[in-house]
Amino acid sequence: MKRLICLLTVLALAAVAFPACAEEGPDARAYDFSLRFHLNADVFPLRIRAHMQGYADLLEMLELRGNIVWSDDTQSFDLNASLIPVTNPDAAISFRLYGIPEHVCLSSPLLGSETLWFQNFVLMEFAYKTWNNLRIPLPWLVLLYPYVTENAFSRLREVWHRHTGELSAGSEISAGVLSAVADDWESILLEDNRLQYWFSAVGAPRGMDAALLSEFSALPSYLTGRVARRSIRLEGGQDESGAETLRWISDGEKVLYARTVSDGSDAWSVTLPETATGYVPLLSFVSAAGSETQSFRISGDYSRAEGTDSEDGRPDSFLRFSVSADSLPLSWPADAAFSAAASVSGAVLPNFDFTLRGTSGADGSLSFSLYQQVKENAEAAEVFSCSGSIVPVSDYTVPAFAVSDLTQHTHVFSISDTITDPVVRTIGRPLFMGLLNFLNELPARACQSVMDDLEDFGILEILVSTR
């Protein structure tokens, strides 16, 4: 399961780059897509190779086909798709996923007339409870949905902006303002359930929840005691090359943040002081854009400073990561050969190191492969590949969903017995018949792998015991 999550993480990073290709385009965009997949089970450890071969067989006989449209202005999206067995298209599983970041709805012929509503405000809380009860590392998958993290840290961000106001070169953040921010942050860290669940859920699968909560509960005192005791001054202007620069300087000495923007390039770095527990937070970003492509790299580190005592039970590194991409097309479709890489290490998240290489065509064709270093001193092996097409659509309706329309459906995260019984009666027959037709097309090994995981995580018992 951890390897599958690593794979999904890299796929999500690749997917994030796709909407960015059209960021200079119109407010709303729509695409038809048709994709096929391949998983190389031979690169997995021998103890799980047969299990992963079942999933490889499953992916090999499926096609994902559909349409997606989204609008930056209305913050709405509408995805209609089908998982189609190539052996029998009539057994396809169709579904519609639509909504806004906070509220997402799911409908499908498998659900009959029922529509499920996911209130993502509490998604990380649900993921945390899923880990505690079923030991499914759902929190790591939930991290791939940006809204969850944006929502968890929204109050910290709002407090900062409320106290500091608009900042530009020449501004100064006084000690009084920093103290007011720290006081409000302290209250939020103690009272905000979203933030508490975020730290607990992200750290729980590797037993790091208590350590994460302890480390970040010191954020207010770290701000006023180590980041800046007196003030933060903003300096900026044009350098000799004509590039725009900006620096945040703490107490007139240490540069906390530096940014340089010039024609086609942007680079910034955050270098914060050592924490009371001996960690040095670092974050950097650099991007360069040409006439047709863009490249970027972002990296971060929250690890022990050299020479720091590491015998206090805390990890040497909470998190170290790097994500990069080269030659991403700035518009879609486009003739391009691109690459990307992602690596994560440390005590909090699953550790992985993948590279991605792909090509795209002016007709909307797309293919890419993921590679992983399986054996030391050997070439990276292909783990997963995807091929197909993503074609722009010119005739579409811009989605604009109202919260009241989305929240009238069955709320998945607050289902009680009084709600469950009628829902089960509504979806029982269409769900059973649809899945039966679909499962009838699956290879035997695929069915076995799916059933094994359902049993191992206790999901099968829940399904069987549902009234």
N, C-alpha and C positions, 0 to 999 in steps of 0.2 A: 504493500500500500504506500509506503514512504517513497519508493521508486516511482510509483505512478504519480504521486503528488509532485515530485521533482519534475517529471515529464510535463505535467499539466502547467506547472509554473513557467517553464520555458515557452510552452505554447502560448500562454497568456501574454508573456512579454513580447512574443512575435505578433500576437493579435493587436496589442496596444499600438504597435508601429503602423498598422494598416490605416486606421482612421487619421493618423498624423499625416499621411501622404496627401490628404485633401484638406488640410487645415486652412489653406488660403482660399478655398473654394467657397461655394454657396453655403448658406446656413443649414440647409437640409440636404441629405444625400441618400441615395438608394442603390442597392446592388443586388443582382441575382447571383447566386453561387451554387457550384456543384463540386464536391470534394470527395476524394477517395483517400484511404489511409493504409499504411503498412507498418507493422510493429515487428522488429527483429528480436524474437525471443531468445536466440542463441547467445546474445550478449549478457543475459542475466545470469546470476549465480546458479549453479547446478541445482541447489536445493529448491529453487522456485521456478526453474526453467519450464517444467511441464505445465505448471500453473499459468505462467505468462503465455505459453503457447496457445492456451485456450483463448486468451484475450486477443492474441495475434490472429487466430482463426476468425474471431468475431469481427475485428476491424476489416479483415480482408474481404469479407462478403457484404460490407455495408457501403452505401453511398449517402452522404449528407447533402441534401439539395433544398434550396429555399430562397428566400428574399429577406433583406433587412433594410429598414429605412430609419433614420434618426435625424433629429433636429437639435442643434445647439441652442436655438432660441427658446424652444418650448421644453427642453431637457427631456424630451420623450423619444422612445424607440419602439419599433414594432418588428418582431422577428417571426416569420412563418417558415417552418422547416419540416422536413421529413427524413427519418432514418429508413433507408430503403434497402431491403435485402436484394442483392443483384439476381438471386435465384428466383425470386418471386416478388415483383414490385407491388402486387396487390396486398402483400402482408406488411406494408410500410407502417411505421408509427409516425403519425403527424402530430405536430403541436404548435401552439402559438405562445410566445413569450413577449409580453409588452408592458409598458408602464413608464415610470420615471425612476431616478436612482433610489428614492426612499421606498417606493411602492411598486412592486412587480407582480403581474398576474400571469397565471399559466392556465391555458385551456387546451383540450385535446379530445379527439373522439374516444380515447381510452377513459376519459373522465365523464362521459355522457354529457349531461347538461350542466355539470358542475364546473365552476371556475375557482381556482385556488389563488389566494392572495398572500404574498410574502411581504410583511412589513420589515424592511431591512434595518430599521432603527434598532431592532432587537436581534438582528441576525447573529452577531458575535456571542450574545448571551445564549442563544439556541445552540450555537456551535460548541460552546464551552460545556453545556449540559450534555450534549451528545457525546463529547469526549469522556466526561465523567461516568456516563451510564453505559455506553457501548464501546468505548475505547476506539472510536473512529476519529482520526486526526482531522476532523472537519475544519477546525480553526485555521489550519494552514491553507486549505482551499478557499475559505472565506476571505483570507488576506488578498486573494487575487481580484477581489471586487473593490475598487478604490473607494467607493462611497463609505464602506465600513470604517476605514481608517480616518477619512476626512470627518465623518460624523463623530467618532470617538474623541478626536482632538479639537473639535470645533470650538468648544468653550475656551480652551486655552488660547486659541488663536484670536477669538473675539476679544478677550480681555486684553491681550497685547495691543491690538489695533485701537481699542477704545482709549487706553491710557496714553499710547505714544502718538496717535494721530497720524497724519500724512508725514512720511519721512523722505527727505532728499538731501543732497549734498548741502552742508551748512547746518543741518539740524543737530540737535543734541538731546539725548535722553538723560535726564537728570537722575540723581540718586533717589529723589523722592518718587519719581515715576517708576523706577525699577522696584522700589520697595512696595509701592501700591500693586504693581503687577505680581510680585512675589506673594503678597498677602492673599490676593484673589486666587492665584494658582494653588496655594496651599489648601484653600477651602474646596476648590474643584477636585483636587486629587483625593480628598477625603470623602466627597459627597457624590461625585458624578459616577453613576453606575456604568455608563457606557465606557468610560475610561478604565474603571476597575475590571470590567469583564474583558476589555481588550487585552490588558496586560496579563490577566489570569489565563485567558484562552490561548493566547499566542505562546505563552511559556509552558502551559500544562503538559503537552505531549512529551516534552523532554525533561519534565520536572523542574522547570526554571521559572514557574509562576511567582513563587515567593521572592526569589532573587530579583526578578524584574520589578515587582511592586516595591520592594525595598530600595532598589537603586533609583527609581524615578520619583519616589516620595521625597527625595532630597533635592528635587529640582528647584523649589523656591529658594532654599538657602544657598544652593549652588549659584543661582543667578546673582544674588546680592553679595555673596561672600567670596566668589572666585571669578565669575565672568566679569563683573564690574563692581567695584566698591564705591566708586564716586560717580562716574558717568560714562556714556558712550557717545563719541563724537563721530559724525558722518562727514567725510571729506571726499571730494570728487571733482571731475573736470575732464579736459582733454589732455592726453599725453602728447609727446613729440610726434608720434605717428598719426595723430588725429583720432585715436580710439577714445571712447568714453570710459572713464574709470570711476569706481566708487569703493570707498573703504570705510568699515566700521572699526573705530579704534577705542579700545577700553582703557580708561584712566590715563589717556594720553600716551600709552606705551604699546600695548599688544594689539595687533591687527586680528580682529575676530572674523571679519568677512571682507573679501576682496573680489571685485568683479571688473572685467574688461570686455567691452562690446565694441566690435569694429565691423566693417562691411563683411557680412556673411559668417561671422564667427561670434561666439559668446562663451566666456569662461568665467567661472566663479569658484571660490573655495571657502569653506568654513573650517576654522581651526580654533577650537575652544580650549580653555585651560584644563589641566588635569583635575578630575573630580576628587572628592575626599576619600574615595575608595581606590584611587589609583588608575582610573581609566581616562583615556584621552579621546574625546569625540572628534571625528574628522569626516568631512563630506566635501566632495568636489564634483564639478560638472564641466564638460567642454564640448562644444558642438561647432561644426563647420558646414556651411551650405554652399553648393555650387549652383549652377543654372538649372540642373535637373535632379541632383541627388543631395542628400544630407547624411552626415555622420555624427555620432555623439558617443560620449562615454560618461557614465556616472559611477562613482565609487564611494563607499563609506566604511567606516571602521569605528568600533567601540571596544577597544582592547586595552589591556594593561600597559602602562608606561614601562619602559625598560627599567629593571632594577626594583620594581615594586614587589612587595611581599605578596606571594600568591598562596600562602598557607592559611588563609582565612576562610576557605571553603568556597570562595567565589571563583568563577571560571577565568582563565587567562583572556578569553575573548567572548563577549556576548554575541557579537555579530560582525562579520566582515563580508562585504559583497562588492560585486562589480558587474555592471551591465553595459555592453557596448554594441554599436551597430555601424556598419560601413556601407555607403552607397545605397541608402534607402531612397527610393524614388519620391520626389516631391509631389508628383501628381499620379493619378491612377485612371486608366491602365498606362503602363510604360514598359518599354524594353529596358531591362535592368538585370544586373547580376549583383546580388547583395549578400551580406553576411552579418551575423550577430553572435554574441557570446554572453553567457551569464554564469556567474559562480557565486556560491554562498558557502560560508564556513562559520564556525563559532558554535556556542553552546545552545542557542535558542531555536534555530530553524534546522530543517534537514539539510545536510551538506551535499552539494552537487556542483558539477562543472561541465557545462554543455557548450557546444558551438553549433551554429546553424548556418547553412549555406543554401542559397536558393536563386531562382531566376524567375522573371516575369516577362510577359509579352504585351505588345500593343493591343492584342485582341482580348486581353484580360486573363490570359493563361497564367498559371502560377504553379510552381513546384518548389519544395524545400525539404531538406533533410536535417535531422538532429544527430549530432555525433557526441560520443563520450569516450574518454580515455578508459578503456576497460582493463588493459594490462600495462604495467610500467614499461617504458621504453618501446612501446608498440604504437602503431598508428591508431588514431581515434576510430572507433567502430560506429557504423550507422545504427542508431537505436530506433528511429522513427522517421517516416517520410509521409508527405502529403502532396497530392497533385490534383489539379482541377482548374477551375476558372472562377473569377470574380468580376462580373461585368456590370458597368454602370447602367442604371435605368433612368430614363428621362421622364417617363409618365408615372407619377406616383402621388399619393396624398400625404401631405405633411402631418405627422402625428402630433396631437396636442391633447394629452390625457389630463382630465381633472381628477384631483385627489378623491373627490366624492364618488366618482365613477369606479375608481379602482378599489376603494375600501369597502364596497358593499358586498364583496364576495367572501368566501370562507377563509378565515384567517388561519394559516397553517400553524403559526407559532403559539396559538392560544386555543387549540382544539380540546374540548372537554367531552365527557361521555355523552352529554345531551346533544352535542353537535356531531360527534363521530357516527352515531348510529344512523341518522338519516343520510349522512354523506356516504357512508359505506353502502347503504341500500341503493343510492343513486348511481354510484360508479361501479358497483360490484360486477354486474353482468358485462357492460362494455369493456371494463378493464380485463376481466377474465378472458373474454373471447378475443380481444385484440392481442393480448400477450400470448395467448395460445397459438394464434396464427403466426405471430412473429417468432416465438420459440421453436415452432415446428420447422423453421428454416435454418436454425442455428446448427452448426456442427456440434457433435457430442462433446468434444473437449471444451468448447466455449460454454455450453450449458453447465458442465461440471465446475469450471473455474468460477462462474458467477454464483452457483449454488454454494460452493465452498466458502466464498467470502461472505455471502449472506448468513451462513451458519456461524462462521468464526466471529463475526461482529454482533451476533445476536439478533439480526434483523429478521431472519427467517422465523425465529420463535415469536417475535412480535406480530408478524404477519399471520402466522397460524393461529395465534391466540386471540386475534381481533374478532370481536363478536360480529 
